[in-house]
Amino acid sequence: GDSVTQMEGPVTLSEEAFLTINCTYTATGYPSLFWYVQYPGEGLQLLLKATKADDKGSNKGFEATYRKETTSFHLEKGSVQVSDSAVYFCALRDGGFKTIFGAGTRLFVKA
Amino acid sequence: IAGITQAPTSQILAAGRRMTLRCTQDMRHNAMYWYRQDLGLGLRLIHYSNTAGTTGKGEVPDGYSVSRANTDDFPLTLASAVPSQTSVYFCASSDSGSAWADTQYFGPGTRLTVL
């Protein structure tokens, strides 16, 4: 079945450092890919998404490119801030009702 | 715009008791979902509803039931709570249950502890 694997955390960075959170997927079809972010004490919210191969999703300085050849959707940000501290979830949706979530990666950003 | 509201915010419950978690959305979304979030496991789908009057089972439905009498409300019931149902529960909605690029909108969650 479909699945999402993302790097284990926590990831701890200093402010202004470069961020990469790896995400790979397996899917039988051509899924849409998502990154959701969960700030402390809140529900998940969409950060960005991409719906087809080579698409780049971007928002709030975060980017991820849909790489079909490597089945990956890595999240990057050039300069993280303390306010980016959160849990990040990679997810896919391959038609139908179900979204498959990764286990989540916790990011801590130190001032 | 409130989006999705959930109640209660948190609850401590004795094993064997019945509990209903409430979820209401004001976005007129067709599809609604219940997830549980457990450390290291991400989110797992419990039940879903593509439209009012229909429901379906997700990945971990045992011990839970849902109903969808109207568009806005999607309550989750634990008929007889057990300690393994201790978790954080999130309700979510999306415009369409079948669109492959659908974005889901999440409520703030209910933290449930079963003793």
Boltz contact constraints between the chains, C-beta under 6 A:
constraints:
  - contact:
      token1: [A, 32]
      token2: [B, 100]
      max_distance: 6.0
  - contact:
      token1: [A, 32]
      token2: [B, 101]
      max_distance: 6.0
  - contact:
      token1: [A, 42]
      token2: [B, 108]
      max_distance: 6.0
  - contact:
      token1: [A, 43]
      token2: [B, 90]
      max_distance: 6.0
  - contact:
      token1: [A, 43]
      token2: [B, 106]
      max_distance: 6.0
  - contact:
      token1: [A, 43]
      token2: [B, 107]
      max_distance: 6.0
  - contact:
      token1: [A, 43]
      token2: [B, 108]
      max_distance: 6.0
  - contact:
      token1: [A, 43]
      token2: [B, 109]
      max_distance: 6.0
  - contact:
      token1: [A, 44]
      token2: [B, 106]
      max_distance: 6.0
  - contact:
      token1: [A, 46]
      token2: [B, 103]
      max_distance: 6.0
  - contact:
      token1: [A, 51]
      token2: [B, 101]
      max_distance: 6.0
  - contact:
      token1: [A, 93]
      token2: [B, 100]
      max_distance: 6.0
  - contact:
      token1: [A, 95]
      token2: [B, 100]
      max_distance: 6.0
  - contact:
      token1: [A, 97]
      token2: [B, 48]
      max_distance: 6.0
  - contact:
      token1: [A, 97]
      token2: [B, 50]
      max_distance: 6.0
  - contact:
      token1: [A, 97]
      token2: [B, 97]
      max_distance: 6.0
  - contact:
      token1: [A, 101]
      token2: [B, 42]
      max_distance: 6.0
  - contact:
      token1: [A, 101]
      token2: [B, 43]
      max_distance: 6.0
  - contact:
      token1: [A, 102]
      token2: [B, 42]
      max_distance: 6.0
  - contact:
      token1: [A, 103]
      token2: [B, 40]
      max_distance: 6.0
  - contact:
      token1: [A, 103]
      token2: [B, 42]
      max_distance: 6.0
  - contact:
      token1: [A, 104]
      token2: [B, 42]
      max_distance: 6.0
